[in-house]
Amino acid sequence: MFSGIVQNKTPLSVESEKTQLKTLSISLTPKQLDGLEIGASIALNGVCLTVTKIHAEKAYFDVMMETLSVTNLGAIPTGGLVNTERAAKFGDDIGGHAMSGHVASTVEVVAIERPENNCILWFSLLPEQRKYIFKKGFVGLNGCSLTIGDVLEDRFNVYLIPETLEVTTFGEMEVGDKVNLEYDAQTQAIVDTLERMRQAGQL
């Protein structure tokens, strides 16, 4: 489980690339290295990945075809920045909302507004995604727990404070960038349950 509070942004390295398989690595801070073992989970851009190797203050991950097709990790070159968070431990503060690291799909940055001391990012929204996105609800974007602002038929936005822009990759975002999307699990469960009940004629 992850809190959605990104710890830092760090350059990604593509160590090897095979058919439908990539090996990636990132450098870790001393705090992130503390107690880290092979088999532990780390989220890169909100994608829960298993550590397969630890060497020279770097963690390595194997990323397979499903993850490469559903998320934005397959398109990030060596040197590209990713948001990083180690899995939450029992007793940790959950400053955001509980996240699984299981990305549903990607959304595209379609507009960026920068009023004074603010940043508003607008993201594309497909019909099948729309049912899980609600004004003032939660969403995971590239591993960040964020509150949804306005929701229109084909797009939604989030408002970002300067701290978020500094710590995460959102400060470097441009129109056209793809961002990993994880729905709030409680919202998804409620929507899916009500949909099944309607289909069964129970509502």
N, C-alpha and C positions, 0 to 999 in steps of 0.2 A: 504494500500500500504506500501511496505517496500523498504528501500534503498539498502539492501544487504550488509550494513556495520555492521557486527556483533558487539554487544556491549560488550559481555563477554561470557565465557563458564561457565556453572554451573551444579552441580550434579542434576540429575533427581530423583524424588521419585515416585515409583508406589504405589499409595495410596490404590487402590482396583482394582480387576480384575474380570470381569464377562464375560459371553459369548459374544464375539464380542464387548466388551466395556471395556476400561480402564480409570481410573481416575488417572491423573498424577499431580505432583506439582513441582515447583521450587522455590528456594529462590531468592528474588529480591534485587537489590541494592537500596539505598535511592532514586537515580535519577529515576530508573525504577518504584518505588512505587509512586512517586510524581504525584498526579492527577489520578492515576489508578482507574478505576471503573469496577464493574462487567459488562460484555458485551464487554469490550475492547478486542483488538486483540494483541496477542504476537506471534512471530514466534519462534518455537523450531526446530532447524535444518532445517529452511526454511519452516516449515509447519505452516500456519496461523491457530491459535487456539483461541477460545473464552474463556476469563476468566469467570469461573463459581462461583468462591469463592475467597475471599482475607482474609487471617488470619495469624497473627503472621509473617508478612513480607514474606508470601508465596502466590503465585498465583496457583490456581487449574484449571484443564482443563479436560473435558470429551472427549475421543478420540474414535470414532466409527469405525465400520468394514471397511469402504472404506479407511479411512486414515491408519488404521492398516495394510491393505493388500498392499497398494501402496507405503508406506513410510517405513523408518527404525525405526520409533518410537516404534512399537510393539516389537522390538527385544532388546531394550535398558533396562537393568536391573536397579534397584535402585542403585544409586551411579554412574551410567554411565553419562558422560558429554554430554551436548547438547549446541549448539550455540544458543544465545538468542538475540532477537531484538524486541523492542516495535515498534508498527506501527508508520510510519512517520506522522508528523503533518504538516499542511499548513505552509509554510515558512521555514521548515527544509531544510538543505543542503542535496541533494541527491548525496552522494559521489560515489556511485556505479552506478547501473542502476535500474530503477523502477521494482519492483518485486511484484507479487500478493500473494505469499505464497501458491500457488496451485501447489503442486509437481506433476510432470507427471509420474515419475517412479524412480527407483534407478539404480545406476551404481556401479560397483565393482572396488575397487582399485586393479590394476593388477601389478603395479610396482612402486617403489619409488627410485628416484635417488637423491643423495646428493652431488653434486659437491661443492667445497668450497664456503661457504656463500650463498648457494642456496638450494632450495628443489623443485624437479619436481615430481608431482604426475601424474601417468597414470591411466586412467579409461577405463573400458570396454565400448564398443559401439555396440549396436544392429543395424541391418539394418533400423528399423523403427525410431530409434533415429538419425541416421547418417544424415538425410536430414536437420536437424535443427542445426547441429554443424558445424561451419565454423571457419577456422583459423582467429584469431584476432576478432572473434565475442564475444558476451557476453553469460555467462551461470550462473545459480545459483546452487551452490553445498553446501548442508547443510546450506543454507541460506546466503552464501557468494557470493557477486557479483564478478565474476572473468573473466578475459580475457582468451580466449582459445588460447593455444599455437599451437602445431602441431596436425594435424588430420590425422590418418591413417584409413584404411578400417575398422578395428575392435577395435580401441582405440583412445583416445585423451589425451592431457595433459594440465596441468596448471602449471605456475611457481609461487611460493609463496615466499614472502619476510619474513624476520624474524618477523616483527610486526604481520603479519597474523598468523604465526605459534604460536606466543605467546598468542594472544587474542582468537583464535579459537581452535577447536578440531583437526585441521589438523596436529598439532605437534605430536599428539599421534596416528595418523593413521598407520595401518598396512595393508599389502597385504591381500586381502580377505574381508576387511571391506566394508559394503554397505553404499552408500552416496546418499542422496536425490538429485534429478535432477529437476530443473525448467528451461525450455527453455526461451530464450529472447522472449517476447511477439511480438515485431515487426518482428523479424526474422520468427517466427512461422506463423504470419498472412500473410506475403509476400509469404512464401513457399506454404502455403495451398491455397492461392488465385491463384497462378500460376498453381498449380496442378489441381485445379478445371477448370481453363480456358483451360488447355491442354485436359482434359477429355471431355470438351464441344466442342473441335475443334476450340477454339478461338485463339489458338497460333500455 
